Amino acid sequence: MNIDIRKYIKDNFKDSSIEEIENSIKDSVKDNDEVTLPGLGVFFEILWNNTSDDEKKNILNILKNNMN
């Protein structure tokens, strides 16, 4: 069985409110559940593909500065 994780995540959240998306992200991070990592990756991919170069540099700086 082949699952398109990107399509699944996008379809699953397409009618969600901002609050629902936020709560899902917070719960995934709080629970430290590795099962949710692919979904968070899809969210990150959407974010990355829809940000300016300056915003990408900011994201990269945040990531770099928090790799402890």
Backbone as a printed PyTorch tensor [residue, N CA C, xyz], in Angstrom:
tensor([[[  0.8340,  -1.1730,   0.0000],
         [  0.0000,   0.0000,   0.0000],
         [  0.8840,   1.2430,   0.0000]],

        [[  0.6500,   2.1480,  -0.9290],
         [  1.4130,   3.3760,  -1.0630],
         [  0.5920,   4.5460,  -0.5330]],

        [[  1.1370,   5.2760,   0.4240],
         [  0.4420,   6.4260,   0.9870],
         [  1.2230,   7.6840,   0.6270]],

        [[  0.5410,   8.6430,   0.0350],
         [  1.1480,   9.9360,  -0.2570],
         [  0.9590,  10.8030,   0.9890]],

        [[  1.9920,  10.8560,   1.8360],
         [  1.8870,  11.5380,   3.1320],
         [  1.5720,  13.0220,   2.9610]],

        [[  2.1520,  13.6470,   1.9470],
         [  1.8800,  15.0690,   1.7120],
         [  0.3910,  15.2950,   1.4380]],

        [[ -0.1600,  14.4940,   0.5250],
         [ -1.5750,  14.6240,   0.1750],
         [ -2.4490,  14.3040,   1.3880]],

        [[ -2.0920,  13.2650,   2.1170],
         [ -2.8720,  12.8660,   3.2870],
         [ -2.9300,  14.0020,   4.3190]],

        [[ -1.7850,  14.5840,   4.6350],
         [ -1.7310,  15.6630,   5.6280],
         [ -2.5000,  16.8790,   5.1280]],

        [[ -2.2670,  17.2700,   3.8960],
         [ -2.9650,  18.4420,   3.3450],
         [ -4.4730,  18.2220,   3.3280]],

        [[ -4.8990,  17.0420,   2.8920],
         [ -6.3380,  16.7360,   2.8740],
         [ -6.9130,  16.7180,   4.2850]],

        [[ -6.1480,  16.1910,   5.2200],
         [ -6.6060,  16.0680,   6.5970],
         [ -6.8000,  17.4330,   7.2600]],

        [[ -6.0010,  18.4160,   6.8750],
         [ -6.0430,  19.7220,   7.5210],
         [ -6.6630,  20.8270,   6.6620]],

        [[ -7.1030,  20.5120,   5.4580],
         [ -7.5570,  21.5720,   4.5420],
         [ -8.7510,  22.3610,   5.0760]],

        [[ -9.5990,  21.7570,   5.8650],
         [-10.7570,  22.4690,   6.4110],
         [-10.5810,  22.8410,   7.8830]],

        [[ -9.3740,  22.6900,   8.3880],
         [ -9.0910,  22.9910,   9.7970],
         [ -8.9230,  24.4840,  10.0100]],

        [[ -9.2790,  24.9190,  11.1930],
         [ -9.0580,  26.3130,  11.5660],
         [ -7.5940,  26.5050,  11.9520]],

        [[ -7.1860,  27.7480,  12.0480],
         [ -5.8230,  28.0510,  12.5000],
         [ -5.5980,  27.4730,  13.8860]],

        [[ -6.5860,  27.5960,  14.7430],
         [ -6.4700,  27.0680,  16.1090],
         [ -6.2990,  25.5460,  16.1040]],

        [[ -7.0080,  24.8620,  15.2550],
         [ -6.8850,  23.4030,  15.1730],
         [ -5.4970,  22.9930,  14.6830]],

        [[ -4.9860,  23.7150,  13.7000],
         [ -3.6360,  23.4250,  13.2010],
         [ -2.6150,  23.7060,  14.2970]],

        [[ -2.7670,  24.8290,  14.9690],
         [ -1.8550,  25.1840,  16.0610],
         [ -1.8890,  24.1230,  17.1600]],

        [[ -3.0720,  23.7090,  17.5580],
         [ -3.1960,  22.6950,  18.6110],
         [ -2.5760,  21.3730,  18.1910]],

        [[ -2.7300,  21.0190,  16.9400],
         [ -2.1360,  19.7830,  16.4430],
         [ -0.6130,  19.8510,  16.5030]],

        [[ -0.0520,  20.9900,  16.1010],
         [  1.4030,  21.1680,  16.1560],
         [  1.8770,  21.1280,  17.6050]],

        [[  1.2060,  21.8600,  18.4740],
         [  1.5970,  21.8920,  19.8890],
         [  1.5250,  20.5090,  20.5150]],

        [[  0.4540,  19.7780,  20.2330],
         [  0.3090,  18.4290,  20.7880],
         [  1.4010,  17.5030,  20.2770]],

        [[  1.7140,  17.6130,  18.9860],
         [  2.7510,  16.7630,  18.4000],
         [  4.1070,  17.0230,  19.0370]],

        [[  4.4130,  18.3000,  19.2520],
         [  5.7010,  18.6710,  19.8460],
         [  5.7250,  18.2830,  21.3190]],

        [[  4.6380,  18.5570,  22.0200],
         [  4.5640,  18.2690,  23.4560],
         [  4.6800,  16.7770,  23.7310]],

        [[  4.0060,  15.9700,  22.9170],
         [  3.9910,  14.5230,  23.1360],
         [  5.2920,  13.8570,  22.7290]],

        [[  6.1360,  14.5830,  21.9830],
         [  7.4170,  14.0400,  21.5390],
         [  7.2170,  12.6950,  20.8390]],

        [[  6.1600,  12.6160,  20.0500],
         [  5.7660,  11.3880,  19.3790],
         [  6.3760,  11.3370,  17.9840]],

        [[  7.2240,  10.3590,  17.7410],
         [  7.8970,  10.2660,  16.4490],
         [  6.9480,   9.9240,  15.3140]],

        [[  5.7870,   9.4130,  15.6250],
         [  4.7980,   9.1070,  14.5940],
         [  4.3300,  10.3900,  13.9160]],

        [[  4.3490,  11.4900,  14.6450],
         [  3.8770,  12.7650,  14.0920],
         [  4.9450,  13.5060,  13.2920]],

        [[  6.1760,  13.0470,  13.3180],
         [  7.2530,  13.7540,  12.6140],
         [  6.9990,  13.9160,  11.1130]],

        [[  6.4820,  12.9110,  10.4130],
         [  6.2130,  13.1390,   8.9830],
         [  5.2150,  14.2720,   8.7480]],

        [[  4.1910,  14.3560,   9.5780],
         [  3.2140,  15.4320,   9.4350],
         [  3.8360,  16.7870,   9.6830]],

        [[  4.6680,  16.8760,  10.7170],
         [  5.3620,  18.1320,  10.9900],
         [  6.3100,  18.4760,   9.8440]],

        [[  6.8830,  17.4560,   9.2370],
         [  7.7440,  17.6770,   8.0780],
         [  6.9770,  18.2680,   6.9060]],

        [[  5.7460,  17.8080,   6.7160],
         [  4.9060,  18.3530,   5.6470],
         [  4.5830,  19.8120,   5.9500]],

        [[  4.2580,  20.1100,   7.2180],
         [  4.0080,  21.5010,   7.6050],
         [  5.2460,  22.3540,   7.3390]],

        [[  6.4220,  21.8360,   7.6980],
         [  7.6530,  22.5870,   7.4810],
         [  7.8980,  22.8040,   5.9840]],

        [[  7.6400,  21.7900,   5.1930],
         [  7.8220,  21.9150,   3.7440],
         [  6.9170,  23.0130,   3.1810]],

        [[  5.6660,  23.0540,   3.6270],
         [  4.7440,  24.0950,   3.1810],
         [  5.2690,  25.4700,   3.5950]],

        [[  5.7030,  25.5760,   4.8410],
         [  6.2570,  26.8240,   5.3520],
         [  7.4680,  27.2510,   4.5200]],

        [[  8.3940,  26.3360,   4.3420],
         [  9.6340,  26.6280,   3.6190],
         [  9.3600,  27.0780,   2.1880]],

        [[  8.4290,  26.3960,   1.5280],
         [  8.1420,  26.7070,   0.1230],
         [  7.3550,  27.9980,  -0.0540]],

        [[  6.8870,  28.5730,   1.0350],
         [  6.0540,  29.7680,   0.9350],
         [  6.5900,  30.9280,   1.7610]],

        [[  7.8990,  30.9610,   1.9470],
         [  8.5260,  32.0580,   2.6720],
         [  9.5590,  32.7440,   1.7830]],

        [[  9.8280,  33.9740,   2.1340],
         [ 10.8350,  34.7460,   1.3990],
         [ 12.2370,  34.2720,   1.7940]],

        [[ 13.2090,  34.7100,   1.0440],
         [ 14.5990,  34.3570,   1.3590],
         [ 14.9980,  34.8730,   2.7400]],

        [[ 14.5430,  36.0650,   3.0910],
         [ 14.8520,  36.6110,   4.4180],
         [ 14.2250,  35.7670,   5.5240]],

        [[ 12.9860,  35.3260,   5.3190],
         [ 12.3290,  34.4740,   6.3120],
         [ 13.0430,  33.1260,   6.4250]],

        [[ 13.5010,  32.6060,   5.2940],
         [ 14.2560,  31.3420,   5.3150],
         [ 15.5480,  31.4960,   6.1150]],

        [[ 16.2280,  32.6240,   5.9410],
         [ 17.4550,  32.8640,   6.7080],
         [ 17.1460,  32.9180,   8.2000]],

        [[ 16.0220,  33.5350,   8.5640],
         [ 15.6120,  33.5940,   9.9610],
         [ 15.3240,  32.1880,  10.5070]],

        [[ 14.6100,  31.3860,   9.7310],
         [ 14.3160,  30.0070,  10.1370],
         [ 15.6170,  29.2360,  10.3290]],

        [[ 16.5280,  29.3750,   9.3820],
         [ 17.8090,  28.6740,   9.4870],
         [ 18.6030,  29.1180,  10.7100]],

        [[ 18.5840,  30.4120,  11.0070],
         [ 19.2680,  30.9080,  12.2040],
         [ 18.6520,  30.3450,  13.4660]],

        [[ 17.3250,  30.2940,  13.5100],
         [ 16.6520,  29.7170,  14.6840],
         [ 17.0430,  28.2550,  14.8460]],

        [[ 17.0280,  27.5220,  13.7550],
         [ 17.4040,  26.1050,  13.8240],
         [ 18.8560,  25.9500,  14.2720]],

        [[ 19.7540,  26.6870,  13.6370],
         [ 21.1820,  26.6000,  13.9590],
         [ 21.4460,  26.9440,  15.4280]],

        [[ 20.8010,  27.9890,  15.9100],
         [ 21.0380,  28.4510,  17.2830],
         [ 20.4080,  27.5540,  18.3480]],

        [[ 19.5780,  26.6150,  17.9250],
         [ 18.9170,  25.7470,  18.9030],
         [ 19.2900,  24.2760,  18.7360]],

        [[ 20.3770,  24.0190,  18.0480],
         [ 20.8840,  22.6430,  17.9310],
         [ 21.8270,  22.3720,  19.0930]],

        [[ 21.2600,  21.9850,  20.1850],
         [ 22.0670,  21.7440,  21.3940],
         [ 22.3660,  20.2820,  21.5240]]])
